[in-house]
Amino acid sequence: MAALPIKKADVTPSDSDVQARIDSLLSQYSTTQAVTDRAAQNGDVVNIDYSGTVDGVAFNGGTYQGYDLTLGSGSFITGFEDQIVGHMPGETFDVNVTFPDDYQATNLAGKDAVFATTLNYINEDVTPDLTDDWVSSNLAESMGMNNVAELKTFVSNSLLFNQEANELYGQLYDAAEVNTDTLPEDVQQYFTNTVLYQPYLYAQMRGVSLETMLSQAGYSSVDEYLENSESSKQSMIKQILIMQALAEKNNIVCDTDILNAEFSRYFGSTDMTSYVNAYGENYVKTNILHDIVMQNQIDNVA
């Protein structure tokens, strides 16, 4: 398969793209601090104690200490969050609300309630400053980077590779003719299982069956979900076959030595243990093989 030309200048990441990716990385290292020197604002996450009464009598579920509430989220009764805005940490005050007529606890439906509320503090996220010391302390061991310049170079190169690979792969996908009808049944079943893997995980996390989870998502059966996902499955198969054909054509492999040498370049980490434990070594090798194949194609474009 001949290399297809792309214009690299058209996919070069901008400075703002690089900074956005770095900001996203920094946000993963953000910490939370308790703020007590300003009034609560809409959008703040506040920590509160509250004790509710109806006609002066406490009711079941109306008392809590140390609740983290996002003001403006609408997660509490209408009017509750608005009455916290403007108060200072350390203040105790009454919040007056009316339970809706269709409230799930029928003994409270339509009733006026008073919540004695204490605003303990405001939770505020603090994102670290990007410095050479921060990069060295947090990324030297995991990503092999020691200063801001190395991080920016890595991010820029990663974005450039992703954009070039996406552009080039789109052209390869459109140009390639792939027949998936002759694939063995066990290979077809593998990709069927792959399509089902994500909803299966969601079902496990929610403690329900796959059928129940898909039903809640609007599917009448697993078969209907698979039918709806068939085009995605075929695209996945086509991608794998294109990458495999290019790897064989160019004598590209990813053995254990290459895995060890190239892992940090493509995964942005020097520790592959968690990836291998989660996905298996062959899966990680396949991902790196595909990236090496795409880099080979990129290197040979006009």
Secondary structure, DSSP 4 states (H G I P E B T S, - for coil): -PPPP--GGGGPPPHHHHHHHHHHHHHTT-EEEEE-SS---TT-EEEEEEEEEETTEEEEEEEEEEEEEETTS--SSTTTTTTTTTPPTT-EEEEEEE--TT-SSTTTTT-EEEEEEEEEEEEEEEPPP--HHHHHHHHHHHH---SHHHHHHHHHHHHHHHHHHHHHHHHHHHH-----TTS-HHHHHHHHHHHHHHHHHHHHHHTS-HHHHHHHTT-SSHHHHHHHTHHHHHHHHHHHHHHHHHHHHTT----HHHHHHHHHHHHS-S--HHHHHHH-HHHHHHHHHHHHHHHHHHHT--
